[in-house]
Amino acid sequence: MKLNSYQKIALTTVFATLFLILVGGVVRSTGSGMGCPDWPKCFGSWIPPTSVEELPDGYQEIFVEKRVKKNEKIAGYLESLGFTDTAYEIKNDPDIKREEEFNATKTWIEYLNRLVGAVIGILVFLTFLSSLKYWKSNRTIPALSFLAVFLTGFQGWLGSIVVSTNLLPGMITVHMILAMVIVNLLLYGAFKASENYVRIDIDESLRGKLWNIGLIILILSTIQMILGTQVREEVDLIKNVVSDMIPPRSTWIESLGQIFDVHRTFSWLLVISGAYLGYLIWNEEITGQLKRIGVINVALIFAQILIGVGIAYLDVPKILQVLHLVGIAFMICAEFLMLLMLRVKPKTSK
C-alpha cells in the first residue's frame, strides 16, 4: 500500500505525538516540569537563559508574583463556571507560591519539551489542511482532523495552567488523557483513509469474541493510565514532603497510598485479559493484519506489566518510569487500532 500525502502527515503526527509523550516522561522523571516558571516564554524569554547570572535579582519572587496573579484570573474564571472547589484549591495551594530555583538542565529539558509540542501543533494543523481533500468523499476525515486541531489548541492552553498552578494534582492526569484523545483522533482519521486496504475475513462469532476482549482491554488500559498518573502525582508529593531532602527512592513505593494497590490490582485484570487475547490469537484461524496487531497488543501488555514490576522492585528507576508512560500510550493506540480493524466487514462480491 502506497501512502498518500494525508496518510503520511497524519501518521507522522501520530508518532510525533507519541514522541512528545516520551519527552513528557523525561520531564516528569527528572523533575523538570517547572524548569520554566512561566508560559509560553521561559523566564520571560523565548530562548531561556543558560546561567543564573542572566536572570534579574529576585527572579524567584518576580515569577511567583506573576504566577499568583495569573492563577487569580484562572480561579475567577473557574468560579464563574461553577468549579468553586477547583478555584479554591488553585488560590490556596501553598505549592503554587513555592519559589523555583533556576536549574539550567531542567530549564532546557522543559524548553525542548515545549519546542517539540510547538512542532506537533504545526503538524496537526498541516494534517487538517491535507485532510480537506476528503471533504467530498469522506467528511469524517476532515472533521476528525479539525477536532484534533481544536483539542491541540486547548491542550496548549491547559499546559499553561499546568505550569501556572505548579503542577497542581489532577491537571497532569487531564493533560495525559487529552493527549491520548488527540493521538487517537489522528489515528482514526488515518485509518478511515486507509480502511479499503484492510482485509479482515474471520468468523463472525470469533469477531465478536475479539471485539469484546479488545474493548475490555482498552477500558482497563485507560483506567490503568488514569490510575498511573495518580500514582505518579503521589510520587511527586512524597518527593516534596521534606523541602530540602528527597526521601530515598527505595522508600517511595511503600509510602504510596491506596491508589497504588488499586493500580496493581487492575494490572492483574490486564494480565488475564491479555492472556485470553493471546489464546484467541494463537488458537483460532486468525492471519494477516489482524494477527499482527493482536500479537503486538499481547506483547505490549506483558511488556508493560514487566516494566511495572521493575518499577516496584527496582526502586523506581527513571528509565522505567519513562518507558511505562510511553508503553501505556502505545498500548492504547494499538488496542484502538485493533478495534477499528475489527469493525471492517469482509468485502462482498457481486
N, C-alpha and C positions, 0 to 999 in steps of 0.2 A: 504493500500500500504506500503510495506517494502522498506525503502530507502537503496540503495547500498552505498559503500564507497565514490564514487564520489559525489553522490547526498548529502550525509551528509556533506562532506567537503565543497562543493560549497555553500550550504545553510548556513552553519556555517560562511563562509566567507562573504556572503551577509549581515547577521545580524551583524557580527563584523564590517563591513564597515559602516553600519548604526549607530552602537555604536560610531565609530570614528567621524562621523558627529556630534553626540551629544556632544562628548568631545570637538570637534572643536567649537561648540556653546558655551560651558562653557569658552573656551579660549577667544573667542571674547567678550562675555558678561562681563567677568572680566577684560578685557584689558590686557590679559597675552600673547598676540601674540609675543611681543618682550621680554618675560621673559628670553629667551635665545638669546643673541645678535649675536650668530654665529651658524653655521650649518656644519656638523652634530653634532659636540660637543656642549656643553653648558658651556659658559665661559671658553672655552679651555679644558674642561674635559669631560670624558664620563659619570661621575657621578657629577652632579652640586653641587656647594657649598651650605651650609645651612646658612651662615652668611657672611656679607661683609668683615669681618676680614680675610677670607680665600682668598680674591682677592688681587692682587698686587696694589700698589699705582698707581693712574692714570688709573685704569682699563677702565673707560669710554672712554677716548681718545684712548686707545690701540685698543678697539674693533671697534670704529668708523673708525679709520685709516684702519683696516683690511677690514671693510665693503666697504669703499670707493675704495680701491684697487680692490676688487672683482667686484664691480659694473663697474669699468672702463673696466675690461675684458669682462663683460657681454654686456656692451654698444658697445664695439668694435665688438663683435660677431654679435650683432643685426644690426649694421650699415652695416656689410658685407653682411647681408641677405636682406638689403633694408628697415629695420624698423628704419629709421632715427629719426622719431618723438618720438618713444618709447625710443630709445637710448638717445636722447637729454633730455627727461623727467627724465630718470634714473640718468643721470650725473648732472642734475641741480635741482632736487627736494631737497629743504632745509631739509625736514624731514629725509632724508637719513643720514644727518650729525648730527641729533639730538642725544644727549647723553642719554643713557638709565640707569637710576639709579637702582641698584640691589634691588630686592624685592623678598625675599625667597618664599613667597606664589605663586607669579606669575611665578617665575622660575620653581618651581616644577609642577605647573599646565601644563605649556608648555612642560616640560620634560616628564611628563606622557603621554601627547598627542603624543609625538614622539615615546615613547615606544609602545603605542597601534598601531601606524602606522607601526612600525617595525614588530610587531606580525602579522598584517594583510598582510604585504608583504610576510612573510613566508607562511601564509595560502593561499594566491593567487598562490604562486609557487607550493604548495602541491596540490592545485586544478588542476593545469595544469598537474602535474605528474599523478594524478589519472585519468585525462580525456583521457590519452593515450590509455586506454583500449577500447575506442570507435573509434580508428583510422581506423579500417577496416569496422566497421558497420555504423558509422556516423561521418565523419571528421569535420562536422560543430562544434561539441562539443569541440574537442581539439583546433580547430582554434580560437574559441571564448575565450577559456582559455588562449591560448598563447597571444592573443591580450590584454587580461586583465593583464597578466604579464608585457608586454611591456609598457602599459599605466601606470601601477603602478610604474614602474621604472621612467618613465617620470614625474609622479606626485611627486615622491620624489625629483627629480631634480628641479621641479618647486617650491616645498616647500622651497628649499634652496634659490631660488631667492626671494620668498615672504619675507623671513627673511632678506636677504641681502639688499633688497630695502625698508626695514622698512614698510612693508605692503602697498606698492605702490598701489594706487587706480586702480582697474581693475584686478589686479593679484588675489585678493580674489575671484572675480567672475569666472575667468578662473579655479581656483583651485576647486571651488564647481561644476562647470559644468563637469569637468573631473572626479571628484569623482562619480557623478551620472552616467556618461558613464560607468565607471568601474563596479559599482554595478549592473547596468542593463545588462552588458555583462555576468556577473556571473549568474544573474537571468535567462537570456535567455538560457545559457548553461544547467543549472539545469532543466529548463523547457523542453528543447529538449530531455533530458534523461528521462523525465517522461511523455511526451505527450501521450504515448499509454494508460495511465491511466486516461486521461481526456475525459469526455463524455459531449458533448455539442450538444444536439438534439433540435434545435429550427427551426422555420420557417425562410426561407432564407431572406424574407423581413425584419423580426424582427432582424435577424443577421446583416443586412445592417444598420438598424437604430442604433443599439447598437455600431457597429463599427464606424460609422460616429460621433456619440456623444462622444464616448470614445476617438477617435482621436482628436476631438476638445478640449476636456477636458485636454488631455495630452499636446497639444500645448499651451493652455492657462496656464497650471500649470508650464510648462517650462519657459514661458515668465515671469510668476509671480516670479519664482525662481531667474531669472536673475535680474528683477526689485528689488526684495527684497534684493539681495546682494548689489545693487547700493544704496538702501536706507540705508543699514547698513553702507556702506562706508561714506555716508553723515552724519550719526550719529557720526562716528569717527571724521570727520572733525569738527563738532560742538563741540565735547568734547575737541578738541585740539586748539580751537580758541584762548583761553587765556592759556598761558603756565602754570601758577600757580593756575588756578582756573577753575574747570569744571562747566559749566552753570547748573542750576537746571534741573533735569530730566523733570519737568513739562513744560519746555520751548522747549524741543527737537523737538517734533512733529511740532509745529508751526514754527520752524526755518528751517524745511526741505524745499527743493526747489520743483520744478515741478515734480520731479521724484516720490515723494510720492503721488501726485494727480493721476498720471498715474497708479501707483501701486494700489491705492484704486479703480480706475475706472475698472481695469481689474478684481478686486475681484467680482464686480457685474456680470461680464460676467461668472465667475465661478459659482456664485450662481445660475444664470439662467440655465446654462448647467447642473449643479449638480441636480437641481430640475427636469429637464427633464429626466435625467437618472433615478432618483428616481421614477418618474411617470412610466417609462417603466418597471422598476424592479417590482413594486408593482401591475401594472395593466395588464401586459401581462403574458402569460404562461411561466414563467421562474422559474426553480427549480434547486436544487442541487448546484454544484460547481459554476456555473455562477451566480446564485442568491447571493451566499455568497460573492463572490468577488465584485459584484455590490453593495451590501449593505455596504461593507467595504469602497468602493470608495466614496459613498454618505456621509457616516459618517465622513470620513477623510476630505472631502471638507468642510462640515459645521463646523466641529471642528476647522479647520484651520481658517475659517472666524471668528469664535468667539474669537479665540486666537488673531487674528489681531485686532479685535475691542478692546480687553482688552489691548493690547499694546498701542493703540492710546489714550484710555481714562483713563488708569490707570498709566500714567506717565512712560511708557516703563520699566516695571519690568523685571529684569534679567531672572527670571524663564520662563516668557512667551517668551522672545527672544529665549531662547534655544529650547523651545517646538515648536516655529514657524519654526525654522530651521529644526529640526528633522521631524516635521509634513510634510513639503513640500517634504522631501526625501522619506518618507513612501508613500505619495500621488503618487508621480511619479512612484515608484516601483509598487504600486497596480494598477495604470492605465495601465502601460505597461503590467503587468501580465494579466489583463482583455483582452487587445487586442491580446495577444498571445493565450489566450484560445479561443477567437472568430475565430481565424484562423484555429482551429482544426475542420475539417469536420466530419460529422457523419460517423461511420463505416458502410460500405455497406455489406450486407450479400450476400453470393454467392448462 
